Amino acid sequence: MPYLIIKEPGTKPQSIKIEGENFTIGKQGANDLKLEEKLVSRRHCTIQKEGNGRYLIVDEKSRNGTYVNGNRVEAPLVLRDGMIIQVGRAQIVFKDEQSQKKQATGPKTSSPARNKTVPKWRKKKPAPVDLKRQIHKELLEKLDLKYEDFDRQTDEEIRSKTVKGIREIVNGLEAELPAGTTKEDIIKEIADEALSLGPLEDLLEDEEIDEIMVNGWNSVYVERFGKIEKTNLRFTDNRHVINIIRRIVAPIGRRIDESSPMVDARLRDGSRVNAIISPLSITGPTLTIRKFAADPFKVSDLVSFGTLTKQMADFLAMAVKYRQNILISGGTGSGKTTLLNVVSGFIPRGERIVTIEDAAELSLPQGHVVSLEAKPPNIRGEGAIPIRKLLINSLRMRPDRIVVGECRGGESLDMLQAMNTGHDGSLTTLHANSPRDSISRLITLVLMAGVELPSKAIKEQIASAIDLIVHTARLSDGSRRILNIDEIVGIEGDVATLQPLYLFRQQGFDEEGKVNGYFSATGATPGFVSELQERHIDVNHQLFEPSGQEQERMKEKRRK
């Protein structure tokens, strides 16, 4: 039977079993759990038991809201073992013994939103390198692949012929296969290496993996649930890794060799690829793939992941709709591009959008989208077309909105000028460690344009161009959260003034090392809201109301 662990300020934790179909929590004495404090409504919320054994939490239209893992409960939510329910100042931990037993006997994962089955690549033992080299050699001799006319054959025909040749070789092997390997595994492994992306194929199919990192032929790492782990997968040798890299970059007109040992590219599904080889990489050819879901994340997904709350999402939707210029900042791997893709989805469908990127990653749902991608130099070092040229050209394409994947250099000045000259509602991202740090970095990038401007003039340009800074981060437990949404309200002296609108307050860690905390509005109202009211546009002012936890924190601060 599930139970609750109740932690109230100034009292010892207590536990209570959840009995019956409806377990009520509130201030009234008739509730199953009575909490006596001002922030709790008479009947605050209910935990309901379903026929399938699941438990739902339902907010009973409470004044200050019910929160689970920092997110306000807007609709009935399924409770899972370890979830933290916030009612007023009380923290209530939901514990489910049946769920604990399942976790003890089943595969352990850190995210209920992901597939819990163990992927095949983690179970099987890769074929030994010497065996793969032997089969590769015999395959070349058997099929005479160097002289095969592939242009007249489909991919399916080529793979079928290759698999047939590999099967004949494997069936003819005199030596016994190593323990833990099967003939079919070896056949697939060799076929993937000969025609596809080798060991990467299984990793690309695994939905739990966000990033793949190859550090030479015998060292492959992945990021799962925000944590990096080493795999047992191997390439045949470094030459094989380089061949895979060339197989990736060739279809989009990129190249990699000693004269051009670095390349940015993308896979067919939009996943971002970076590769670097000798002489720059001493450890061998290095390949990094940032995966993107075939079905791009929606704002509801980010809310369920705990990246932001529905209140924050509704505010961003309003800001985009009413043409606020937004800068998304954050560190590497903090989810900037994913957030940019989601926020760009709020742009009304009737508008013309031009996206500009180094390597195309954005996938917007609107129909009227023009996607531009920078072009690297050719083999003679000529013909490069950087983002800055594309941005200047895009101004002649009659865009309603301009979305720049990332500002990295002099194009930052052109982006600011576009925002200041009629292209309101534009969006971009920037590497930075905080909202204020993003302004300093933007000044540095503007100076890279080669225009000599005083720092104060650049700050004034930034303050008049950018309306909102959304700062995201990857926390120590691997989760990604929006830590701040700030409004730039102007320049005071030589300092840009930021007005925090929303924030995430961290409150330590739980027993599993996951970050505890809550999101809240600060109570400040952004300047553009008064402009909307002057235009007689209705604004939901509840978007700016602080959470119950934040109100209590502010009261406590005033008392001190």
N, C-alpha and C positions, 0 to 999 in steps of 0.2 A: 504494500500500500504506500503511495507517495506521501510525503510530508513536507512541511515548511520549516525553515530555520529563520526565526525573526530576530533581526538585530536593530534595536532602537537606541538612539543616543542616550547615554547615561545609564543603561540597563544591561544586564547579562543576556546573552543570546538564549532563546528558548525555542523549542520545537513543538509542532502540533501536527497531528495526522489529518489528512484530507479525507473526510468521510461524506458519503452521500453524493447525490448527482450535482448539487449546486453548493459550493462552499463560498460563503460571502465574507467580504472584508470591508470594514467601515467603522464609523464612530459610534453607531447605535449599539446598545447592549444586545439586540437580537441577532447580531452578526456572529458567524462562527469564529471570526477573529476580530476582536475589538481593539482599535488603536485610538487612544485618546490624545489628539492634538489638533491644532487649528487647521492645518493643511489637509486633513483627511475629511472627506465628505461622509454624510450619514450612512449611505451605502455606496462605497467607493468603487469596488470592482467585485467580480465573481469568477471563481474557477469552476468550470463546468466539465463534467465527465462525459465523454462520448461513448457510444456503443463499442467502438473498436479499441477501447482502453486508453485512448489519448485524452489529454486534458487541455482545455482551452482557457485562456484568460480573457475576460470581457470587461471593458471599462463601462461603468454604469453612469455615463455622462457626468463624471466627477468634475468639480470646479478646477482643480489643479492638475488633473490628468494622472494616468497610470503609465509607468515607464518600465520597459523590459530591456535589459542590457543597454540602457541609455536612450532607447527610442520610444517615443510616445505610442501607446496602443491606440490605433485608429479603428481597427477592426479586430474581430476575434483572432487570437494568435495561439498557435500550438506551443505548449510549454515542453521544454526538454530538460533533462537532468542538468542542474548547475546554473540554469538561467536565473538572473537576478531581477526581482520585481521591486520597483521603487514606488512606495505609497507614502506621500509626504516625506518625512525624514527617515522613515523605516525602510531598511533593506531586507527583503524577504527572498531567501534562496529556495528555489523549487528543487526537491530531491525525489528521484524516482528509482526505487530499488530494482524494478524490472528492467529499466533502461541501463542501470549499472551492470546487471548481470549480462545483458546483451553485449555491452562494451567490453566486459571481461573475457567473453568467449569469442567475440568477433573481431575483425580488423579494426584497429584504432585509427581514427582520423580526427582532424582538428576542425572540420567544417561540415555541418549538417547539410549545407547547400550543394555539396559536391558528391560525386559518385563514390560509394564506400567500398566497391569491389577492388580487390588487389589486381592491378594491371598485369598482363601476361609478361611484360618485359621484366618485371620484378621477380617473377616466379622462375622463369627459365634461365638456364645457364648458357651463355653465349658459346658458340663453337670456338675451339682453339684457333689462334691466328695461323699456325702452320697448316692446319687442315684447310682453312679457308684459302690460303695461298695456293695450295695444291689443287683445289677444285677450280679456282680462278684460272690457273694455268691450263688445266685440261679443258676447261670450257672454251677458252680462246682457240685452242687447237681443234676442238670438236666442231664448233659452229663457224670458225673462221670469221669472227665478228668484225675484224678490220676491213673485210671486203664485202660485208653484208650490205645489201641495198635497203637501208632503213626508210628512205624517203617515200617508198611506195607501200609501206606497211603501217598499219595502225599500231598504237601503243599496246593494245590488247594482243595483237598478233605477235609483236616482238616479245612481249613478256611470256606468252604461251610457249613460243619456241625456246626461249631461254630456260624457262622452268622445266620443260621436257628434257633439255640437254643436261641440266643440273641433276634431275632425278635419275637419269641413266648413269651419271658419274657416281652419285651417292650410292645407288644400288649396287654398283660394281666395286665399291670399296672393300678391300680385304680386311683392313684393320677394324676392330670394334669401335663403335662410337663412344665417346667419353660419357661417364655417368651423368645423368641429368639432362642430356640432350636427345632429341628425336630427329628422325630423318626429315620430317616436315618442317621442323624449326630451322634446320640447317638449309633446306631448299629455299625457304622464304628469306632467310638471312642473306644468302648469297645472291638471290634475285634482287633484293632491295639494294645491295651494294653495287650490283652490276648495272641496274637500270634506274634506281630511285635514289633516295638519300641515305641508304645504309641504315645504321643503328638509329638514326634520327626519326625514321618512319614511325616506330613504335612510340617514341616520346612525343611526336607531334599529334598522335592519335589520343594520347592520354589527356583527358580534360582537366585533371588535377594539376597539371604542370603549367606554370606561367612563363618560365624562362629556361632555356637550354644553353649550357656553357661548355664548349669543347676546348680543352687546354692541351692540344696535342692529341695524337691518335689513341693513347691509352688512358686518358683522363677526361671523363665526361661527368659533369654535374648538372643538377636540375634544381629549380626552385619550386617547391610545393607548399601551398598554404603560407607563403611568405618566408619559409625556411629553406636553406640550401642543403642539399644532400648529394653524396657521391653515388653514381650508379656503377653497376658491374659491366656496362657496355663498353665495347672497344671497336676501333676501326682496324683495318688490316695493317696500315702504316700511315706515315704522314703524307705520302703521295696520295693515298686514298682520300684523306681529308681535303687536300687541295682540289682533287677531282670533284668532290662533292660541292665545294664552294663554287667552282667554275660552273657546275651544273645548275646551281642556284642563280648565279648572276648573268649567265649568258642570255636567257630569254628576254631580259630587260635592257640589253645593250651595255652591261657593265663588264669589266674585266679585272683580273687580278694576276699579277706576275711580279717579277723583281723590280721592274720599273714603276709599277703601280701596286704596291703591296698592301694597300688598305682599300676597302670598299664598303659602301652601304647599299643594301638592296632590300628586297621583300619577296616573300613567297606568294604563291597564287592565292592563298587565303588571306593575304594582307599582313601576315606576321613580319616583323621588322628583323632584318639580318645585318650584322656587322661582322666583317672578317678582316684579319690582319695576319700576314705571313712573314717568313724570313725575307730580308735580314732584320726587320723591325721586331718580330716576335722571336725571342731566343728559345722559348719553351716549345716551339713548333707552331704549326698553323692553328690559329685561335678563332673560334666561331661562336658568336653569341646570337641567339634567336629569342626575341621577345614575342611570345605568342599572342594572337588576338582571336577571340572567339568567332566562329563562323556566324553565330547569331549575336551581334553586338549587344553589350549590356544596355539595359534600359534604366531609367531613373529608379524604377521600383526595385530593380536588382540591387542598386547601390544602397537604397534605404534598407533592404533586408540584410545586406552585408554589414550594416552599421557604419557605412562611410559618411552618411549624413542623415538627417531626419527629414520627414515629409514637410515639416515647417520650413526647413532650409531649402528643400527642393522647390517648394511652391514659390518661395521668394526669388530663387534664381530664375525660375520660369517667367515670373513677372518682370524681372530685370532685363532678361533677354527680349521678351516681347516688346518692351518699351525702350529698346535700343540703348541700353547701357553698355559702354565699352568695358570688357572684362579681361583681366589678366589672371591666368591660373599659374601659380608658382608652386614649387616643391622640389625636393631632392630627386636623385635618380631612383627610378622604380617606385615612386610614390603614387602613381596612378594619374599623372597629369593628362596624358593623351586620352585615357579612358574617360576621364571626367570631361575633357574638352569635347569628345565625341557625344557624350550624353547631353551636355549643356547646349551644344550646337543644335541638337534635336529639337530644342524649344523655339528655334527660329520659325516664324510662320511660313507655311508651305508656298505661299504665293510670291515669295521673294527670291531674287537671283543671288545665289551664294557662290563665291569663288574661294576654293581652298588652295593653299600653297604650302608645299612640304618638301623636305629633302628626299624622303622616301615615303610614298603615299601610304598612309595608315588609316586616315579617317574614312568612315563609312556612314554618311548621313542619310536619313530616311527620306528627306525631301526630294522632289523630282527635279527641280531646277538648280542643279549643282554642277559647277565646272571645276574639275580637279586638275591642278597644275603641279608638276614635279620637277625639281631642279635637275640639271643635267651635268654630269661630271665631264672633265676634259677627255679628249680622245687619246690615242696612243702617242700622239705628237705633243700632248699637253695643250691642245687647242680646243676651242668650241665649248668651253664650260659656260653654263648659264646658271648662276646662283639664284638663291631665293630673292635677293634684292632686285634683280632685273625682272623677275616674274611679278614681284609686288608692284613695281613701277608700271609694268605692262597691264596688270590687272585693273588699274585705275581707268584705263581706256576701254574696259570691257563692260561698263555700265553695271557694276556690282551693287546690290543693295547691302550685302554683308561681305566682309573679307575675314576669312579664318586662316591664320598662319599657324602651322603646326608647332613651330618653336622659333623664338627669336634667339639667334646665336651671335649675331654680328651687326654690321652696319645697317641691315634691313630694319633694325629697331627704330631708327630715325624716320624712315619712310612709313613705317607702321603708325608711329605717333602722328605724323603729318596727315596721313589718310584719316585717322580718327578725328583730327581737328578740322578737317575740310569736307565735311558732309557725309562721311562713311561711318555714321554712328552705329552702334550695335556690333562692332567688330570684336573678335576674340583671338587670343593667342596664349602661349604658355612660355614659361621661363624657368630656368634652373635657379633656385634660391632657397635659403634656409629659413626665411621668415618673410612676412609682408614688407617690413621695413628694409630688409636685406635685398628684396626684389627691386626696390627703387634704386638702391646703390648700384646694383648690377646692371639695371637698365641704363643708368647714366654712363657706365663703362662701355656698354655696347653701342650707345649712341656716338661716343667719341671714336669708336672703331670705324665710323662712316667717313672719317677724315675731315669732318667739319669742326673747326675750332670755335666752340661755344663755351661760355662760362657755365660753371656747374649750376648756378642759380637759374640761368635761362633754361637749361635742360630740365631742371626740376619743375619750373613753371609750365614747360611744355608737357611734361608727364602729368602734372596735376590737372591740366585742362583737358588732356586727352583721355586718361584712364579714370573710370568711375569707381570700379570695384576691383579688389584683389582677393582672389580665393586661394587660400594656401592649404595644400594637402601634404600629408606626410605618411611614411610607413613607420609604424611604431615598433617597439622592441619585440612584440609578440607576433610580428609579421602582418598585422592588420593595417589597413589603410583608412585614414580618417581625414576629413576636412577639419583642420584645427582652427582656422579663422576665416571669416568673411569680413573684410574691412572696406570702408568707403574712404576714398581720398577726398578730403574736404577743402584742401588748399595749401598754401605755403605761408608759414609764419616765420619771418626772418629768413633763415637759410635752411629751414627744416620743413619737409612735407608732413602735413598733419593727417593722421589716420584716425578714423572713427570706427572702432570695432562694432559690428552688427550682430555677429554670431560667433560662438567659440565652443571649443571642447575642453572641458575641465577634467583632467586626469585625477583619479582618486586611488592610486595604488594598483595592486595586482590581486587576482584571486589565487586559489590554491594551485591552479594549473599554469600560472604565470601569465594569464591573459590580462590585458589592461582593463581596469575598471574606470568608469567616468561617465559624464553626461554631456549632452549638447544643450545649448540654451541661447536664446536671443539675449542681448544685453539690455534691451529696452529702448535703445536709440532708434530713431526713425531716419532713414536715408533722405538726402535732400531732394531726390527726384520725385518722392512721394507727394510733396507739396505742389510740385509742378503738375502732377497728374490730377490732383484735387482741383487745381485752378482750371483744368480742362474738363472738369466734371466727370472724371473717371473714378469709379468706385474702387477703393483699396481696402483689403481685409487687414485691419490693424492688429488682429490677433497674431499675425505673422511676426510681430515685433514684441510680443509679450514674453518676458522671461519665464523659464520653467519654475516649478515650485521649489526645486532645489536651489536654483540661482537666487530666487527671491529670499529664501531663508539665509543663504550665504551673505547676501547684501545686508539683511537685517542684523545679522551677527556682526558684520563688519562695522555697521553704524554704532552698535552698542559699545564696541571696543574703542 
